[in-house]
Amino acid sequence: MPTGSAIFSEMRATVAVAGPLAAANLAQMAMGFTNTVVVGSLGSAALAAAGLGASLYFTVALVC
């Protein structure tokens, strides 16, 4: 049966791996939000084009 220190050691290792991944995900979401805010001031057509472009980029990046 694992002791308390073994559990905390595993939790520390998990956070060491998951922390940067979570930070990268939040940074990517923040970039998408910033892109929407900046392009939104250009009009609805530009916002639609940026949304379609982001969707296409995500699909290609996911497949590759």
Protein Blocks (a to p, Z undefined) as FASTA:
>chain_A
ZZfklmmmmmmmmmmmmmmmmmmmmmmmmmmmmmmmmmmmnojklmmmmmmmmmmmmmmm
mmZZ
